[in-house]
Amino acid sequence: MSEPLMQVVYVSCATKPFTEGELESLLTSVRFNNQRLGVTGMLLYREGDFIQVLEGPETTVTELFQRILSDARHSGVFELLSKPINQREFGEWSMGFRRIDQQHIPGYTKMMNNPDDQQLKVETASQALALMRNFASMKG
Ligand SMILES: Cc1cc2nc3c(=O)[nH]c(=O)nc-3n(C[C@H](O)[C@H](O)[C@H](O)COP(=O)(O)O)c2cc1C
């Protein structure tokens, strides 16, 4: 049997705002790596905040998340969700990307102000996933 899959959702803050060029080069290397690793997902960027969903084989995602955690380009990495999954939700995306200037994630600010509230974390993760699923379904 192949290794179980897992999904991780986290939020973080860019250490300094990314320029368009910096975002592009981040995405190019991320997509290259993820294709090699068998990782899929979606990254959202909103005024210096990142939200990312990663999915793939358990060990790979766990190791990748550790590398992402120690990446100096962002800080305050805060895990919202980490769970086993039966199938990928973003299987066609080595890393989808959206800038979200207009949309916001309901409950996000409240959650950031109450980081120990597990229920708020679960709710915010599901709001973020709903938004990302929506983007993933809008091809092209
Ligand atoms: C917001 C953000 C998201 C990232 N997402 C990924 C990713 O999905 N896959 C990946 O390989 N690297 C990702 N990276 C880059 C990693 O942190 C790291 O630079 C990369 O895996 C190379 O690691 P290495 O320098 O230890 O070889 C991300 C970085 C940031 C700041």
PDBQT file of the ligand as one rigid body, heavy atoms in Angstrom, charges set to zero:
ROOT
HETATM    1  C1  LIG A 201       4.921  31.013   2.125  1.00  0.00    +0.000 C 
HETATM    2  C2  LIG A 201       5.886  29.952   1.669  1.00  0.00    +0.000 A 
HETATM    3  C3  LIG A 201       5.397  28.773   1.124  1.00  0.00    +0.000 A 
HETATM    4  C4  LIG A 201       6.274  27.778   0.683  1.00  0.00    +0.000 A 
HETATM    5  N1  LIG A 201       5.763  26.633   0.142  1.00  0.00    +0.000 NA
HETATM    6  C5  LIG A 201       6.603  25.669  -0.291  1.00  0.00    +0.000 A 
HETATM    7  C6  LIG A 201       6.113  24.479  -0.897  1.00  0.00    +0.000 A 
HETATM    8  O1  LIG A 201       4.907  24.263  -1.049  1.00  0.00    +0.000 OA
HETATM    9  N2  LIG A 201       7.022  23.570  -1.342  1.00  0.00    +0.000 N 
HETATM   10  C7  LIG A 201       8.381  23.767  -1.239  1.00  0.00    +0.000 A 
HETATM   11  O2  LIG A 201       9.154  22.919  -1.658  1.00  0.00    +0.000 OA
HETATM   12  N3  LIG A 201       8.862  24.882  -0.666  1.00  0.00    +0.000 NA
HETATM   13  C8  LIG A 201       8.020  25.834  -0.192  1.00  0.00    +0.000 A 
HETATM   14  N4  LIG A 201       8.526  26.988   0.345  1.00  0.00    +0.000 N 
HETATM   15  C9  LIG A 201       9.984  27.155   0.369  1.00  0.00    +0.000 C 
HETATM   16  C10 LIG A 201      10.618  26.403   1.516  1.00  0.00    +0.000 C 
HETATM   17  O3  LIG A 201      10.458  27.155   2.697  1.00  0.00    +0.000 OA
HETATM   18  C11 LIG A 201      12.118  26.158   1.225  1.00  0.00    +0.000 C 
HETATM   19  O4  LIG A 201      12.733  27.337   0.868  1.00  0.00    +0.000 OA
HETATM   20  C12 LIG A 201      12.287  25.147   0.114  1.00  0.00    +0.000 C 
HETATM   21  O5  LIG A 201      11.609  23.959   0.421  1.00  0.00    +0.000 OA
HETATM   22  C13 LIG A 201      13.774  24.816  -0.110  1.00  0.00    +0.000 C 
HETATM   23  O6  LIG A 201      14.309  24.342   1.067  1.00  0.00    +0.000 OA
HETATM   24  P1  LIG A 201      15.884  24.270   1.300  1.00  0.00    +0.000 P 
HETATM   25  O7  LIG A 201      16.368  25.681   1.118  1.00  0.00    +0.000 OA
HETATM   26  O8  LIG A 201      16.042  23.741   2.703  1.00  0.00    +0.000 OA
HETATM   27  O9  LIG A 201      16.382  23.352   0.235  1.00  0.00    +0.000 OA
HETATM   28  C14 LIG A 201       7.667  27.984   0.801  1.00  0.00    +0.000 A 
HETATM   29  C15 LIG A 201       8.151  29.164   1.364  1.00  0.00    +0.000 A 
HETATM   30  C16 LIG A 201       7.278  30.149   1.790  1.00  0.00    +0.000 A 
HETATM   31  C17 LIG A 201       7.814  31.429   2.365  1.00  0.00    +0.000 C 
ENDROOT
TORSDOF 0
